[in-house]
């Protein structure tokens, strides 16, 4: 094994993850791009996850947004939220009825981000976050940005009198927690199947009902 070969593997893996995303990338495709045998590749890295974690560590050390782009291909420069997140956030129209808007937004969020495939990637990120730089970088480039946009929506509808006055960031945190409360932990522990449309609809209806009881206008 040589350092030059290891660096070549990492460079090829980074390109592959950026092109197709972590979920679609395979060790077979990486072997085909590098040449040689899969057995040789596994002598350097025993899994796709191990490769990805190494790239996450490097990205954090370089203080770049590249790791977010590896998770979500076609997401622009790596400093932007991925397209599916932006599509969900675009549903937050402050000119429409709040209850209906939150239901549509939350259903899209559960369907997209609580799929077992997405949760499998999240487990890898949680493990990699034992390195504080990795965890902080991913949080700042991803979840925090999404939550800031949700908080801005809540601030707008509060100003319009459609919700009672409160801290918009806290309201965003409460809303997310309510929406995910029934499904997130079972998903992380691989203790449930993928959610059906009926389950998503019912889960969101309960969450939005509780949220509006707490934050609805007086």
N, C-alpha and C positions, 0 to 999 in steps of 0.2 A: 504494500500500500504506500502511496506517495501523497505528499501534500498537494502537488500540482493536480493529481487526479481528483482528489477530494474537492478542490476549488472548482474544477471543471464540472463536477456533479452538482455542486451548489449553484453555479451560474446557470446551468441548464434547467435545474429544478425551479429556480426563481423565474426564468422566462416562461416555463410551462405553467406555473401557478398564475402568473400575470395574464397569460393568454386564455386559460380555460377555467381558472379558479381552483381552489383546493379540492372541492367535492368531485370535480370531473377529472382531475389529474390522476394518472395511474403510474405505478412503477414500470409497467410494461411500455408505456409510451415514452417515459423518460429513458429507458434502456435503448429503445429504438432511435431516439435522438442522439444519444451519446455514442452508440455503437458498443460492441462488446457483449458480455453476457449479464443476465440479471443476477447471477450468483456473485459476480464481481461487484455490482452495485450494492448488494446486500452486505457485503463485507465492510463497506464504508458506512452505510446507514441501514438499519434493520427494518425500517418501515417508512412509509410516506410521512407519517406523523413526526418521526424523528427528524426527517429532512426539514419539515415545515417549522418545527420548533427551533432548529438551528438558524433558519432564516429570520424567524421572529426575533431571536436574540440579537442578531446582527442589525436588523432594522431599528430596534430600540436603541442600540448603542450609537447608531448614526443619527438618531432623533429625526427619522423620516416617517412619512406616511405610507411607505411602500407596502408594509405588511397588510394594510387594509385593502389595498388594490389586489394583493394576492388572494385574499378571501373572496373578493367580489370583482371579477374581471369586468372590463368595460365601464369602470367606475371613474374614468377621468384620470386626474393626476395622482390619485392616491390620497389627496387632501380633501376629497369630496365624499359625501355619502354615496353608497351604491345606488344604482337606478331603482331597485325595488323599494328601498327605503324612501327615496325621494317621491316615488309614485304614491306610497302610502301617506306621506306627510302632505302631499298636494291635495289630499282629500279633506284637509282641515280648512274648510271655507268658513270664515267668520260671519259671512252674510247669510248662511243657511242655519236652519234649526239646530241647536247645539246637540240635543239628544240624538237626533237622526245622524248627524255628522259623526259623533263619537262612536255610534254603533258601526257605521260603515268603516271608519278608520280602524277600530279595534278588531273587527272581523278580518280585515285585510292583514293586520299585524299578526294575529294568531295564525292565520293560514300560511303566511310567509315565514315567520321567524320561530314558530313553535313546531315546525315540521321536524321529524326525527333526524333527517339529514342535516338540517341546520344546527340542531342541538348537538350532534356528534362533533361538528366543527367547534362549537362553543366549549365543549369539554376540553378540547386540546388547548384552547386559549386560556381557560381557567387553570389548567396544569402549568402552562408556560408563564402565567402571571405570578408564580412563585418568585420570579425575577420581577421586582417592582417596576423596573424601567419598561419591561414588556407590557405589564398590566396597565400602567399609567398611559403609555403611548396608545394602546388599543382603545382604552376608555375615552381618552381625549379626542381621538380621531373618529370614533364611532358612537357609542351609546350617549355620551355627554352631548354631542352635537344634535342628535335626534331629540333628546330631552329638552334642549334649549329651544328648539323649534316648536315643540309641543307647548312649552311654557309660554312662548310668545303668543301662540294661539289663545291660550287661556287668558293671558293678560288682555288681549283684544276683546274677547267676549265678556270679560269682567268689566272692562271700561264701558262696554255697550249695555251693561245691566242685565246680560243674559245669564250670568252666574254671580253669586255673591262675592263681594270683595275679599280676597285672600292672597297669600303669597303664591304667584303663578308657578314657581318652581316646585313648591311643596304640593300644589294641586296636581302637577304633572306626575310627580312621584307617586302620589296616592292613586291616581288613575291607572298608571302602569301596574302598580302592585295589585289593584283590584282585578284588572283584566287577566293577569298572569297567575293569580293566586291558586286557582284550581288545577292548573295544568303544568306549571313550570317545574316544580320539584319532581313530580312523577316522570316528566320528560327527561330531566337531567339524569335520573337514576335508571333510565331505560325501563320504566315500570308501566308504560302504557303504549298502545299503538298510536299511529298517526290519528289526529283528530278528524272526525267527520264534519261535514258542513253543518249538520244538525247540532252536534256538540258545540261547535264554535258559535253558532247563533245563540244557543241557550246560555252558554257561558258569558258571552258578551252582554246579553240582555240583563243578566243578574248583576254584572259588574257596573254597567251604566246606570241601572236603577239605583244601586247603593250610592254611586258617585253623585247623582243628581239630588238624592235626598240630603247629602252632606253639603253640596256646593250650589244647589239650585237657588235662584233668587228668592228672597223672602216674600 
